[in-house]
Amino acid sequence: MELGEVRETRVWQAVRRHPQLCDAALALALVVPALFAVRRGGHGGEPRMLDTIDMVAAGIGFLTMTFRRRYTLVILIVTTLAAVALTIEQRDRQPILLIALVLLFFTHAAWADRRTAWITAVSLGAVVCLSGVLWAGEGWWAPETLGALAWIGMATAVGDATRSRRAYVAEVVERARRAEQSRDEEARRQVVEERVRIARELHDVVAHHIAVIKVQATGAKHILQHRPEQVAPALDHISRSSDAVLKEIASVVGLLRSDDLDANGMPATEPTRGLARLSGLLDDLAAAGLRVDHRRLGEARELPALVDLAAFRIAQEALTNAQKYGDGTARLTVAYTADGVTLDIINQVRPDVPPSGSGYGIIGMRERAASTGGELTAGREANGRFAVHADLPTQDNTGTTRPSAERPSADRAGTNGPGTNGPSADHVSAVRASAESSSPEMSGAGRPTAESATAALGATGRGRPGAETVDGEQDSAGRGQRVVS
């Protein structure tokens, strides 16, 4: 800022701090020259001495101009009446009062609304001009009459323009304030969303592996003194799970540091995640002692990245909770419907589990489902089981299919015919109800002990114990799974 701008700013600040003093100085600067003009016979008049009427007019003009910001309309009317009275008394106009009237008309128009300002200007201006015509001997077309009308009209117009500009500036300032407030609120909202996103990602990628490590460590501690030869596989599994956690955390950190988004709205650095990794997840849970009865309804097809990731994370979180709070068994049903994918995870809850925990996992699952436009419900049922149901819609209804994330489904009578995108909602509900009523492992509840963890250690590398395939055989990797299509 230059020196001249600094001085101008200081001057305006002083004016705003002392408006009454500034008005008095302005009135004095206008009244004194007007008195000298009257004494010297300005406007073609004869030089004369100032009389009482001149001094009264000067006093009225000074006071009205000094206090023009207070009761502006009242002061304007009083000044107009004084000007008319002095015109009648002196048979001539008082230039001092005309100057005061011009300034008062400007002030009134600058602060009143437009309609009031112009009605006042026309009414009082007509009174001033009429007094000159009737008592000062002026004609309607005399320069004095037209000059008075012109000055009053110009003062009102300038005051109205000043008011409009002040209102415009105030509106611009208010818009800027609201815009800044909106930016601040948006920034705070984005910070909160980013914190939620970080918390959800860290919870999803860490909780599962930590739960597996805890089970393996508990089992290793139990068998250390009795069967030390089985400790090595447990420690090996703990090492692999730890490596997986570190890789997941590194992936999340890289994801959060990236600003690039792909066509699906996902970060460009997002690694391939989704239901294709479900087999590895079930292997980890089997090694931790959780027996999962996995069923797939409908023909697997390519899902949008956001839906695929949400489905995997929901299944991961729900099964991890089943491993921590359940009796060692769970059922996972993945149904590909015509308009999306549906997940059902059911497990028996141990009696010693408290009614509720922190709830962050369920909150994260609901947020995952909501991010796809879907819904998720989770809670305990009357029979002591905990059920998670998620509906994740997708616009990918082209019928395009991809290989299943698990073992390809066997051909069975009664499956969907060619060209269909999946079973209907009624079919999914019927199959789910049938599965719930016919699954023997979901009928009871028991608390896993160190012995069950030891049994899980013995099953490490041999797959999920006890789960059957649809044809009664295990796959080539030794994993048992049930796939219904």
N, C-alpha and C positions, 0 to 999 in steps of 0.2 A: 504494500500500500504506500502511495506517495505521500509527501508532506502535505500537499493541498487537500488530499482526501481525508487525511487525519484531522486537519483543522476543520474541514467541513463537518465531519462527524462530531467533533467536539462542540461545534456551534449548535447543531441540531439537538444534541443531548442537553445542552444548557437551556435551549428553548423549551424542550419537553419538561425539564425539571421546574422551570419558573415561567409558566405561560402567562400568569397575571402581570408579572413585571414586564414581560415582552410586549403585551398588549398596551400597557401604559406608555412604554417607550414609543410604540408605533403611533398611538393617539397623540402624544406630544409632538412627534415628528410631522404629523398631518395638520394639527391645529395651529401651531405657531406660524408656519408659512402661509396658511390661509388667512390668519389675522393680518399679516403684513400685506397680503394681496388686497384685502379689503381696505386697509388704510391707504394704500397707494392707488386705489381706484382701478383695480384689475378689470379686465374684460371691457375696456372702453369707458369705465366710470370715472367720476371726478375724485381726486384724492380728498380724504376727509379723516377726521378724528374718529376713533373708535368710541361708540356710545354704549349704553347699558345693554341694549338688545344684542349688540355684537358680543359683548362679554358673556351674556347669558347663553347665547348660541354656542360660544366657544366652550363654556363650562358643560353644557349638555352634551356637546359632541365629544369632549374628552371623557366624560364619565361613561357614556354609552359605548364608546369604542374600547374603553378599559375593561368594562364588565360584559362585553358582548358574548362571552362563552357561557354566561349564567343567564338563564331565563331569556334566551335569545328572542323568542317571539314576542314576549311582553315588552322587552326593551325596544324592539323594532316598532311595535305599535305606538309606544310612548314617544319615540323619536319622530315618527311620522306625524302624530298629532301636534308635537311641539313645532315641527317645521311648518305645518299648516297655520298654526296660531301666529307664529312670527311673520309668516308671509302676509297674513291678514293685517297684522299690526304695522308692519313696516312697508307694506305694498311692494315688496321685493323679496326675492329668494335669498336665503342665507347659504352661501357656498359651503360654510363649515358643516351645516346640517346635511347638505346634499352629499358631502364626502362621507359623513358618518352613516347616512342611509345606504350608500353604495356598499360600504364595508359590512353593514349589518345584513343587507340582502345576501351578500356572498356567504356570510357565516351561517345564516339560517338555511340556505340551500345546501351548504356543505354538510349539515348534520341532520336535517329533516328529510323525510321521504320526498320523492320527486313530485307527487301530486300535491302535497301540502305546500311545498316550496313554490311551485308555479301559481297556485291559487292565491297564495299570500302576495307574491310579486305582482300579479295582475291587479288584485284588489287595492293594495296600498299604493302601487304605482299610479293607478287611476286617480286616487285621492290626491296624491302629490301634484299631478299634472292639472287636475281640475282646479285646485287651489290657485295655481299660477294663472290659469285662464280667467278665473272669476275675479281674483283680487289683485293680481300683479299686472294685469293688462296684457297678458300674453295671448297670442292666437294659438289655435290648435296646431297650426303648421309652423309656429315660430321656432327658431333654432333652440331656444331655451326649453320649450316643451318637448320637442323631439329629442333633444340632448338628454333630458332627464329620463325619458322613456328608454333611450338607448343604453344609458349607464345602468339603470335598474335591470333591464333585460340581460345585459352582458354580465353583470355581477351574479345574477341568478344562474345563468348558464355556466359560468366558470365554477361557481359553488357546486352545481349539480355534477359537473365533470369531476371535480375534486372528490365528491362523495363516491361517485362510481369507481374512480381509480382506487380509492381507499378500500372499498368493498372488494374490488378485484384482487388487490394485493393481499387483503386478509384471507380471501378464499384460496389464493395460491399458497400462502403460508400454511393454512389449515390442511390443504392437500398434501403439502410437503411433510407436515407433521404426521398426518395419518399414514402417508407412505412410509415414513421412517419407522413409525410404530408397527406397521404391518411387516416391514423388513425385519425388525427386531423379533416380533412374534414368530415369523417364519423361521428365522435363524434358531430361536429357542426350540421351536417344534422339530426342526431338522436335527438339532443336537439330541433331543429326547429320543427321536426315532432311531438315530444312529446308535445311541446307547442301548436301546432295546434290541436293535439288530445285533450289536456286538454280544450282548448278554445271551441272546437266543442262540447265536452261532456257537459261542463257547460252550454253552450248556449242552447243545446237541452233539458237538464233536468230542467232548471230554467225558460227559457223564457215563456213556455206555462203556467206554474202554476202562474207565476207573472202576466201574462196578465189576467188570470181568477180572481186572487185576486184584480187586479185593477178595473175590471168591477164590481165585487161584492161590493167593497168598495164604488165605485161611486154611485151604486144603493142604498146602505144602507144610505149614506149621504143624498140622495134625499128624501127617504121615512121616515127618522128619525122623522120629525116633523108631518107628516101627517098620517102615518100608522106604528107606532112604533112596533106593534105586528109582522110585517114582517121583522124586523131587525134581530131578533134572528136567523132565518134560514140562512140569509146572513152571519152573523158572524160565524155561525157553518160551513158554506161552506168555508169561509176564513180560519178557523182553520184547516179544513181537507186539504185544498190546501197547507197550510204552512207545515203541517206534511209531506205531500207528497214531497215537495221541500227538506226538511231536510233529508228524507230517500233517495231521489235520489242523493243528494250531498254526503251523507255518502257512498252510493253505488259506486259513481264515484271515491271518494277518495280511497276506498278499491280496486277498479279496477285498478287505476293508481299505487298503491303501490305493486301490484302483478306482478311477473315475469313469472308465469306459464301460458302456452298456451294450449288450447285443440286441438283436431284433426282438427278443422276448423280454427285454427289460432286466435281464440278469447281467451281473458283472462279466466282462469279457474274460477275466481270468478264472472264472468259476470252473473247477474241474468237473469231469463227467460224474454226476451222481444221479441216483434214482433207483428205481426198482430193479435195475440190472445188478445192483450190488446187494440185493436182498439175500442171495445165497450165502455170501460171505458173512453177513450179519447173523444169519441163523447158525452158521458154523461156530462163530464166536460164542453165541448164547448157549449152544449145545456143550461147548467146552466148559462153560461156567455152570452147567447143571440144569439148564432150562430146556425142557422138552416142548417143542413147538409143533403143533399140528397145523401145517400150512396147507391152505387150499386156495386154488385160483379158479374163478368162475369167468367164463368168456374167453375170447381169444385175445392174447396180449397184443398190443399195438403201440406204435410210437406215440409218446405223450409230449406235450410242450414241456420245455425244460423246467419252468416254474412249478408246474403240476407234478412232474416226475420227482423233483427234489423234495417238494412238500410231502408227497406220499411216502418217500423213503424215510424222511426225518420223523414223520408221525409214527410210522411202524417202529422205527428205532427207539424212540422215546417210550412208546407204550410197552414194547417188549422188555426194555430195560427196567421199567417200573414193575413189570410182571416178574422179572428175575429177582428184584430186590424185595418185593413185598408179597409175592405169591408163594404157592406151594410147590413150585418147580415145574408146573405145566401151564401151557397157554395155547390158545388157538388164534391163528391169523387167517383171515379170509380176505383176499384181494379180488374184487369183482370189477371186470371191465364192462361197463354199460354203454348204451348208445351215446350218452351225453357226458361221459366222464369215467371216473374210477371211484370205487367205494372200498373203504377199509373197515374191517371189524376185528378188533383185538379183545379177547375175553380171557380172563384168568381168575382163578380162585384166590381170594385174599386170606392170608393167615389171620387167625383170631387175635394174635398179639399186636397186629398193626394198628396204630392210632387212626382215628377217623379221618384225619387230614394231615398233610405235611405242609411244606412251603408252598406248593401249588405252582411253582415256576414252570415245571415241565408241562402241566396241562395248559397254562397260559401260553407257553410257546407253541404247543400244538394248535391251539385255537388261532393264534396269530398266523401260523403257517397256512391253515385252512382258509382263513379270511383273506390272505394275500392272493389266493387263487379265485376268490369269489365263492368259496364253498362254506360248509358248516361242519362243526365238530361238536359232539356231545360226549361227555365222560362222567362217570360216577358209579357208585356202588349200587348193585341191584339187591332186591329183597332176599335172594338166595345166597348172599354173601360173595357174589362174584363182582369183579370190576370190569366194566365194559366201556370200550372206546369205539365210537362210530364216526367216520369221517366221509363226507360226500364232497368230492373235488370235481367240479365241472370243467369241461374243456370244449373248445370249438372245433377240435380236431375230429370231425365225424366223417372223414373221407373213407373210412374202412381200411386205411393203410395199416399193415401189421408188421411187426418185427419179431424176431425170435424171442421166446420167453426168457425172462431173467433166470429162471430155474430150468429144471428138466422139461423138455417139450411134453405137452400133454398127450396122453394116449387117445386113440380114436375110441369113442364110446357111442353107443346108441343113444339117441335123444339129445345130442348136442346140437348147437346152432348150425344151421345150414350154411352153405357158401354165400359169401357176400354180406352176412350180418355182422354188426359191430359188437355184439355182446348180448347177454341175456337181458330180459326185461327186468324192471324193478320188482315185479311180483315174483318172478322166478328167483331172483336173488334173495328176497325175503323168505321164500319157502325153503330154499336150500339151507339158508342160515338157521332157520328154526329147526329144521330136521337135524342139522349138525349139532345144535345145542342139546337136543333131546337124546341123541344117540352116542354122544362122546362120553365114554366111561371115565376118562381121566379127569373130567371137569366136575365130577359129582362129589368129590371129597376134598378136604383141606388138611394139610399137614405141614408142619414147619420144617424146612430143610435144616439138617444138622451138619456137623463136621463130617459125618460119615457120608452124607449125600454129596458133599463137596469132594470127598476123596473118590467117590464113585465117578464123579465128573472128571477128575484128573485121570482116572484109568480109561475114560472114554475119549480123552483128548487125542485127536488125530484119527478117530474111528467114526466120527460124525455124531449126529443127534440120535441118541439111543431110543429105540422103540418106535420110531415113526415109520410108518409103512408107506410104500408107493402104492399107486392105484392098482398095479398088477401083482402086489405082494413081494416085489423084489427091490433090492437097493440099487442105487445108481453106481456108476463106476468108481466114484470117489468114496463109496461107503456111506454116503449120506442117505438117510431115510426121509422121505417126504411124501405128502399126499397132495396130488394135483388133480383137481376136478375141473373139467372144462365142459 
